[in-house]
C-alpha cells in the first residue's frame, strides 16, 4: 500500500509540475510570436517557477497545521493558538 501511495504521489506530482511548466512555455511561445521576447522569457521562467511556488505554499500550510496540532496537544486539549487556514 505504501508503495502505491508513493508511486501515486510521484506520478501526480510530476504530472502537475510538468503541466505548470508546459503552460509557461506555451504562454512564452505566444509572446514570442507577438514579437515580445522579454515577455516570452518571463512567461517561461514563471512557468518553471510555478511548481516551486506551489511547493513552498503547501509546505508552509503543512507547517502551520502541524504547529496548530502540536499546540492543541501541548495544551492537553484546551484551545490553543489558532493559525489562519484560509484555502
C-alpha positions as CSV (number, residue, x, y, z in Angstrom):
1,X,0.0,0.0,0.0
2,X,2.8,2.4,0.9
3,X,4.5,1.7,-2.5
4,X,1.2,2.5,-4.3
5,X,0.9,5.8,-2.4
6,X,4.5,6.8,-3.1
7,X,4.0,6.0,-6.8
8,X,0.7,7.8,-6.9
9,X,2.2,10.9,-5.4
10,X,5.3,10.8,-7.7
11,X,3.2,10.4,-10.8
12,X,0.5,13.0,-9.9
13,X,3.0,15.5,-8.5
14,X,5.3,15.1,-11.5
15,X,2.4,15.5,-14.0
16,X,1.2,18.6,-12.1
17,X,4.6,20.2,-12.1
18,X,5.1,19.3,-15.8
19,X,1.8,20.8,-16.8
20,X,2.5,24.0,-14.9
21,X,5.9,24.3,-16.7
22,X,4.3,23.4,-20.1
23,X,1.7,26.2,-19.7
24,X,4.5,28.7,-19.1
25,X,6.3,27.5,-22.3
26,X,3.1,27.8,-24.3
27,X,2.4,31.3,-23.0
28,X,6.1,32.2,-23.8
29,X,5.7,30.9,-27.3
30,X,2.6,33.1,-27.7
31,X,4.5,36.1,-26.5
32,X,7.4,35.3,-28.8
33,X,5.0,35.1,-31.8
34,X,3.6,38.5,-30.8
35,X,7.2,39.9,-31.0
36,X,7.8,40.3,-27.3
37,X,10.9,38.3,-26.5
38,X,11.3,39.7,-22.9
39,X,7.8,38.8,-22.1
40,X,8.3,35.4,-23.6
41,X,11.2,34.7,-21.3
42,X,9.3,36.0,-18.3
43,X,6.4,33.6,-19.1
44,X,8.7,30.6,-19.5
45,X,10.5,31.5,-16.2
46,X,7.2,31.9,-14.5
47,X,6.0,28.5,-15.7
48,X,9.2,26.9,-14.5
49,X,8.9,28.5,-11.1
50,X,5.2,27.8,-10.6
51,X,5.8,24.3,-9.2
52,X,8.4,25.7,-6.7
53,X,5.9,28.4,-5.6
54,X,3.2,25.7,-5.1
55,X,5.6,23.6,-3.1
56,X,6.6,26.4,-0.8
57,X,2.9,27.4,-0.3
58,X,1.9,23.8,0.5
59,X,4.9,23.3,2.8
60,X,4.0,26.5,4.7
61,X,0.4,25.4,5.2
62,X,1.5,22.0,6.4
63,X,3.9,23.6,8.9
64,X,1.1,25.8,10.2
65,X,-1.2,22.9,10.6
66,X,1.5,20.8,12.4
67,X,2.1,23.7,14.8
68,X,-1.6,24.0,15.4
69,X,-1.9,20.3,16.2
70,X,1.2,20.5,18.5
71,X,-0.3,23.5,20.3
72,X,-3.6,21.6,20.9
73,X,-1.7,18.5,22.1
74,X,0.6,20.6,24.3
75,X,-2.3,22.3,26.0
76,X,-3.9,19.0,26.8
77,X,-7.0,19.6,24.7
78,X,-7.6,23.2,25.8
79,X,-8.0,25.7,22.9
80,X,-4.6,26.9,21.9
81,X,-3.2,29.3,19.4
82,X,-5.1,29.0,16.1
83,X,-3.4,29.6,12.7
84,X,-5.2,31.0,9.7
85,X,-6.2,28.1,7.5
86,X,-7.6,30.0,4.5
87,X,-7.9,28.0,1.3
